[in-house]
Every structure is written in C-alpha cells, then in structure tokens.
Amino acid sequence: MNALGMAGWAELAAVADRLAADPPAAVVVRGAGRDFCAGFDLREWVDANPRHVDATFTAMETALRAIEGIPVPTVAVVHGAATGAGCQIMLACDLHVVSADARVGMPITRHGILVSAPFALRLATLVGPARARDLLYTGRLLSGAEAAAAGMATHVHAEHEVDGAADELLATLCAQPPEALRAVKRSVRTGLEPLRRAAAAAPATPAADDAFPHRVAAFLTARRREPAPGDGTTP
C-alpha cells in the first residue's frame, strides 16, 4: 500500500527538492499499484522509543514541506488508500484527481498519535476547523466522492476515468503561461503563510503517547490474522 519508512520519506523529500530546484511545467504525485499511500510503515514503530517516533514525524514533515515548496502546480492522482501521512501527501499537493471509491482520511487517533499543528492545518485549511476536528477526532475515512464534497479533493472521477482525467488536467495546466501559474501558487501560499508559520512555531510536543508502540504491535498482529481478500472467508 506504498507505506513509507524513514528511508522512503527521506527519498521523497530529496526528489521534491530536486524538482523545486529545476521544475518542469507541473508535477504529478501518484502511488504505484492499487493505492496512493497508506502513510508511515508501522512496522518501523514496533518497540520504537519516543525519540525515534518523533524523528519519523520530523522526516514526514520535511518531505511534506518539500512538496509544498515546489514552485509549479502539483497534482495528486489518488487511487485506493490515501490515509494517515499518505493523506498528508495528497493535501500537500495543489490539486487532487481522486477516484470516487478511494479511501481518504487521518485514522491516527486510535494509535495514540498526537497530531501536530502542521498536520491539522493542512486538513483544516481545506475543510474548515469544525470538519477537521470531526475527521481527526473520529479517524473516519471518506470515500473519494465524500472527500471532494468536503473540499479535500478538487476533482473526483470513476476509478477507470481517473488517469485520463489527470492527463487532461495536466494538458490544461501545461497550456497556461508558466509564470502565470507560478504567480498563482506564490500568491496563494503568501496568503496562507501566517497560518503556516504559526503552526510551525507551535511548541514541540511528543508525537505519540506512552502506549503507542503496544497499540501498533496489536494492530499489526490483528492485520496479519485477517483473511486475505478474495479467499472466500471475507464477507
């Protein structure tokens, strides 16, 4: 499901930095296979100490800011799951072409993850504070269609139409004067910058509570016990 460990997040940040230094007309962010990104690879958090967990959230935020720092339009093309930090990758992009039956959201509270101000702001900027609280409190996932209705996604299409719709959107973007597109991105970012600075300056807090590693281990154990899809035992 394209869950990224520390090395994956570092690589994502490096790629985004290279694109920012020598940008094309537009940038597409997509997941290989059936899913966009299921967030952090939880296997790296089994028995992890608090310092390591904090370091992984720092690595994630570095990559997300690098994506946001690309000076040209960025388009997330989303199939399947865009959950947890994977949802944050989607939100860090300017535009989102999402499958109607995708699964989008931040189901992190059940693990005892203490959401950071920048993570919360990316969601609240698009859906508003009240809906952001609801989604973060409950951890519920939205379909792609629901995410578009909530303001989390800019374009929603049937699964088989997503890639073609993304190509059409990219063609539209690439037909615009490049400096005009960069000015749009720069101006919108400037308007949001006070909020971003405030979120970044929030007092440092732990990324998870003390029971976090035990919850992660229990979650992974339960996942391993689940029957594989299509084996005739799943309702």
C-alpha positions as a Python dict, from the first residue, in 0.01 Angstrom:
ca = {
    (1, 'M'): (0, 0, 0),
    (2, 'N'): (304, 227, -50),
    (3, 'A'): (355, 284, 322),
    (4, 'L'): (684, 471, 358),
    (5, 'G'): (953, 412, 618),
    (6, 'M'): (1219, 663, 718),
    (7, 'A'): (1422, 596, 403),
    (8, 'G'): (1115, 644, 184),
    (9, 'W'): (1028, 978, 340),
    (10, 'A'): (1387, 1098, 301),
    (11, 'E'): (1383, 994, -64),
    (12, 'L'): (1051, 1173, -120),
    (13, 'A'): (1196, 1492, 30),
    (14, 'A'): (1506, 1465, -189),
    (15, 'V'): (1301, 1419, -506),
    (16, 'A'): (1080, 1717, -418),
    (17, 'D'): (1388, 1932, -351),
    (18, 'R'): (1534, 1838, -691),
    (19, 'L'): (1207, 1926, -863),
    (20, 'A'): (1195, 2258, -680),
    (21, 'A'): (1547, 2340, -799),
    (22, 'D'): (1474, 2252, -1163),
    (23, 'P'): (1096, 2242, -1201),
    (24, 'P'): (905, 2110, -1502),
    (25, 'A'): (572, 2264, -1607),
    (26, 'A'): (385, 2061, -1346),
    (27, 'V'): (446, 1768, -1110),
    (28, 'V'): (236, 1454, -1064),
    (29, 'V'): (240, 1257, -739),
    (30, 'R'): (91, 910, -765),
    (31, 'G'): (126, 573, -597),
    (32, 'A'): (243, 261, -777),
    (33, 'G'): (-20, -13, -789),
    (34, 'R'): (-366, -1, -639),
    (35, 'D'): (-309, 252, -360),
    (36, 'F'): (-179, 607, -329),
    (37, 'C'): (-7, 585, 12),
    (38, 'A'): (-106, 433, 345),
    (39, 'G'): (123, 667, 542),
    (40, 'F'): (416, 557, 756),
    (41, 'D'): (526, 195, 758),
    (42, 'L'): (400, 91, 1102),
    (43, 'R'): (645, -199, 1117),
    (44, 'E'): (921, 54, 1189),
    (45, 'W'): (734, 167, 1500),
    (46, 'V'): (711, -170, 1676),
    (47, 'D'): (909, -132, 2001),
    (48, 'A'): (1023, 214, 1888),
    (49, 'N'): (1134, 457, 2156),
    (50, 'P'): (973, 804, 2174),
    (51, 'R'): (1279, 974, 2024),
    (52, 'H'): (1261, 756, 1712),
    (53, 'V'): (887, 820, 1672),
    (54, 'D'): (946, 1195, 1698),
    (55, 'A'): (1224, 1171, 1439),
    (56, 'T'): (996, 996, 1192),
    (57, 'F'): (737, 1272, 1221),
    (58, 'T'): (1011, 1527, 1160),
    (59, 'A'): (1111, 1336, 845),
    (60, 'M'): (750, 1327, 727),
    (61, 'E'): (702, 1700, 781),
    (62, 'T'): (1028, 1773, 598),
    (63, 'A'): (903, 1579, 295),
    (64, 'L'): (560, 1744, 303),
    (65, 'R'): (710, 2091, 317),
    (66, 'A'): (940, 1999, 30),
    (67, 'I'): (637, 1905, -181),
    (68, 'E'): (468, 2231, -86),
    (69, 'G'): (786, 2418, -182),
    (70, 'I'): (777, 2303, -545),
    (71, 'P'): (703, 2630, -731),
    (72, 'V'): (483, 2478, -1004),
    (73, 'P'): (141, 2309, -984),
    (74, 'T'): (145, 1970, -811),
    (75, 'V'): (-128, 1716, -883),
    (76, 'A'): (-202, 1414, -661),
    (77, 'V'): (-356, 1126, -858),
    (78, 'V'): (-528, 909, -599),
    (79, 'H'): (-645, 550, -629),
    (80, 'G'): (-720, 330, -328),
    (81, 'A'): (-595, 443, 11),
    (82, 'A'): (-462, 790, 93),
    (83, 'T'): (-455, 755, 469),
    (84, 'G'): (-259, 895, 761),
    (85, 'A'): (57, 1061, 635),
    (86, 'G'): (-43, 943, 287),
    (87, 'C'): (-344, 1172, 316),
    (88, 'Q'): (-100, 1448, 414),
    (89, 'I'): (94, 1392, 90),
    (90, 'M'): (-229, 1438, -101),
    (91, 'L'): (-316, 1753, 94),
    (92, 'A'): (33, 1895, 35),
    (93, 'C'): (-38, 1892, -338),
    (94, 'D'): (-223, 2179, -507),
    (95, 'L'): (-479, 1973, -697),
    (96, 'H'): (-619, 1625, -646),
    (97, 'V'): (-768, 1387, -902),
    (98, 'V'): (-933, 1121, -688),
    (99, 'S'): (-1119, 800, -758),
    (100, 'A'): (-1477, 814, -631),
    (101, 'D'): (-1420, 496, -430),
    (102, 'A'): (-1082, 594, -286),
    (103, 'R'): (-1037, 590, 93),
    (104, 'V'): (-912, 921, 229),
    (105, 'G'): (-851, 1040, 585),
    (106, 'M'): (-643, 1052, 900),
    (107, 'P'): (-722, 746, 1120),
    (108, 'I'): (-440, 821, 1362),
    (109, 'T'): (-604, 884, 1699),
    (110, 'R'): (-673, 513, 1755),
    (111, 'H'): (-296, 455, 1767),
    (112, 'G'): (-241, 732, 2020),
    (113, 'I'): (-65, 958, 1768),
    (114, 'L'): (-75, 1319, 1885),
    (115, 'V'): (-149, 1520, 1572),
    (116, 'S'): (89, 1808, 1503),
    (117, 'A'): (-22, 2162, 1426),
    (118, 'P'): (106, 2147, 1063),
    (119, 'F'): (-77, 1817, 1003),
    (120, 'A'): (-400, 1960, 1144),
    (121, 'L'): (-361, 2283, 947),
    (122, 'R'): (-331, 2109, 610),
    (123, 'L'): (-667, 1948, 672),
    (124, 'A'): (-838, 2248, 834),
    (125, 'T'): (-727, 2481, 552),
    (126, 'L'): (-929, 2275, 304),
    (127, 'V'): (-1230, 2153, 502),
    (128, 'G'): (-1258, 2412, 781),
    (129, 'P'): (-1186, 2377, 1153),
    (130, 'A'): (-1510, 2203, 1256),
    (131, 'R'): (-1491, 1930, 994),
    (132, 'A'): (-1118, 1889, 1054),
    (133, 'R'): (-1189, 1827, 1423),
    (134, 'D'): (-1458, 1573, 1335),
    (135, 'L'): (-1232, 1380, 1098),
    (136, 'L'): (-936, 1386, 1337),
    (137, 'Y'): (-1141, 1304, 1648),
    (138, 'T'): (-1315, 1006, 1488),
    (139, 'G'): (-1046, 891, 1246),
    (140, 'R'): (-1316, 802, 995),
    (141, 'L'): (-1228, 763, 630),
    (142, 'L'): (-1411, 934, 346),
    (143, 'S'): (-1471, 797, 1),
    (144, 'G'): (-1317, 996, -281),
    (145, 'A'): (-1658, 1139, -361),
    (146, 'E'): (-1709, 1242, 3),
    (147, 'A'): (-1361, 1391, 17),
    (148, 'A'): (-1437, 1605, -288),
    (149, 'A'): (-1766, 1720, -135),
    (150, 'A'): (-1582, 1812, 186),
    (151, 'G'): (-1320, 2016, -1),
    (152, 'M'): (-1031, 1772, 45),
    (153, 'A'): (-1011, 1689, -326),
    (154, 'T'): (-1050, 1913, -630),
    (155, 'H'): (-1156, 1656, -891),
    (156, 'V'): (-1338, 1323, -849),
    (157, 'H'): (-1398, 1061, -1118),
    (158, 'A'): (-1493, 697, -1155),
    (159, 'E'): (-1198, 466, -1098),
    (160, 'H'): (-1147, 389, -1468),
    (161, 'E'): (-1158, 759, -1560),
    (162, 'V'): (-903, 893, -1310),
    (163, 'D'): (-585, 858, -1516),
    (164, 'G'): (-743, 1005, -1828),
    (165, 'A'): (-886, 1295, -1627),
    (166, 'A'): (-542, 1358, -1475),
    (167, 'D'): (-387, 1368, -1822),
    (168, 'E'): (-648, 1621, -1936),
    (169, 'L'): (-585, 1839, -1630),
    (170, 'L'): (-210, 1828, -1690),
    (171, 'A'): (-260, 1926, -2054),
    (172, 'T'): (-467, 2224, -1939),
    (173, 'L'): (-200, 2329, -1690),
    (174, 'C'): (84, 2292, -1938),
    (175, 'A'): (-104, 2510, -2188),
    (176, 'Q'): (-100, 2807, -1948),
    (177, 'P'): (185, 3061, -1936),
    (178, 'P'): (434, 2913, -1685),
    (179, 'E'): (498, 3238, -1500),
    (180, 'A'): (125, 3293, -1453),
    (181, 'L'): (91, 2951, -1289),
    (182, 'R'): (387, 3019, -1062),
    (183, 'A'): (237, 3353, -963),
    (184, 'V'): (-89, 3181, -865),
    (185, 'K'): (95, 2933, -646),
    (186, 'R'): (314, 3203, -492),
    (187, 'S'): (20, 3434, -418),
    (188, 'V'): (-197, 3166, -258),
    (189, 'R'): (97, 3047, -49),
    (190, 'T'): (171, 3403, 62),
    (191, 'G'): (-185, 3439, 188),
    (192, 'L'): (-157, 3119, 389),
    (193, 'E'): (194, 3183, 518),
    (194, 'P'): (93, 3340, 853),
    (195, 'L'): (-102, 3025, 939),
    (196, 'R'): (186, 2803, 829),
    (197, 'R'): (436, 2999, 1037),
    (198, 'A'): (211, 2980, 1341),
    (199, 'A'): (174, 2603, 1300),
    (200, 'A'): (547, 2555, 1253),
    (201, 'A'): (619, 2765, 1563),
    (202, 'A'): (384, 2568, 1788),
    (203, 'P'): (560, 2430, 2099),
    (204, 'A'): (719, 2092, 2039),
    (205, 'T'): (516, 1804, 2183),
    (206, 'P'): (560, 1425, 2175),
    (207, 'A'): (434, 1259, 1859),
    (208, 'A'): (261, 975, 2046),
    (209, 'D'): (158, 865, 2393),
    (210, 'D'): (342, 608, 2606),
    (211, 'A'): (124, 315, 2496),
    (212, 'F'): (181, 385, 2127),
    (213, 'P'): (427, 100, 2048),
    (214, 'H'): (194, -153, 2211),
    (215, 'R'): (-103, -29, 2007),
    (216, 'V'): (99, -54, 1688),
    (217, 'A'): (208, -410, 1768),
    (218, 'A'): (-151, -511, 1846),
    (219, 'F'): (-277, -350, 1524),
    (220, 'L'): (-19, -529, 1309),
    (221, 'T'): (-94, -860, 1479),
    (222, 'A'): (-465, -817, 1408),
    (223, 'R'): (-391, -730, 1044),
    (224, 'R'): (-185, -1046, 999),
    (225, 'R'): (-476, -1253, 1129),
    (226, 'E'): (-725, -1103, 884),
    (227, 'P'): (-818, -1333, 594),
    (228, 'A'): (-677, -1232, 259),
    (229, 'P'): (-926, -1060, 26),
    (230, 'G'): (-1090, -1296, -216),
    (231, 'D'): (-1021, -1617, -24),
    (232, 'G'): (-1391, -1681, 28),
    (233, 'T'): (-1392, -1609, 401),
    (234, 'T'): (-1431, -1230, 387),
    (235, 'P'): (-1792, -1101, 387),
}
